[in-house]
Amino acid sequence: MNTVEIEKSSIRLDSKVAESCAAALKDKGWVFVPGQQWKNSFSLSLGQWSGFAAYWDNLMLDTHMGDNGRYRYRRYSSFQVTPSTGQILPNPHEPYMQPKSVNPLNGDTKRYYSPLEQGLVTHPFFESLLLGLGQIYDQASGKNEEWNVKLHPYRIRADQSSPGMPTPEGLHRDGVDFIAMMLVDRVGVEGGVTTITDNNRSFLFSKTMTSPMDIILGDDHRVMHEVSAVNSPVLSGYRDALVIAFARATLHE
């Protein structure tokens, strides 16, 4: 990825919401925040959100699916984020790769995706979202961290003859420290139930996220997650989501 100047935004996550989310992550390993509450916690306007969500119309077909599926559209970029200083730096654009032990469907394969569009990266909410999540995860960790952050905007398409699979690998973890799953939109689809379990695959929580900005945060060491198939009762439909993975980039004595 070329160096991109991240716009300094006046949008900021409410500190009480950050504290509440961090406490829930420490207590039980996951937290769900309804979309309207998440939106209000940033004082985000409808126009700002609409401008951010519009970039999901420009995602590219994922041609690396181990199940030969043609239902997923995406992009991918990664950044170094230091919430305590407000610094966000883009990493060089590289292929995305996970070990087979984490992703049995698509692991051990270099997957080449187009980077996030510059307009999305410089959108005021982009900086606010990454720093807000980083603030939560710093508090949950009990220290100021530098984070390697991987962003995955997805559009999962479905039609009357074939479902779309948001997590075709099934119940899994992502091999990072914290994960955020935020709904962007859903049009003409049913299903898409997000389920959270503990490490023994015992049920903890499930939710069909239906409102834009509905978000689930998880401690990837303590919980696993999956999203069921989406089906379209009409000619076609889609489910848009943003998955953001935070992994510690610094070592502590």
ABEGO torsion letter per residue (X at the ends): XBBBBBBBBABBBBAAAAAAAAAAAAAAGBBBBBAAAAAAAAGBBAAAAAAAAAAAAABBBBAABAAGBAABBBBBBBBBBBAAAGBBBBBBBBBBBBBAAABAAABGBBBBBBBBBAAAAABAAAAAAAAAAAAAAAAAAGBBBBBBBBBBBBBBBBBAABBBBABAAEBBBAGBABBBBBBABBBGBBEGBBBBBBAAGBBABBBBBABBGBBBBBBAAABBBBBBBBBBABABBBBBBBBBBBBBABBBX
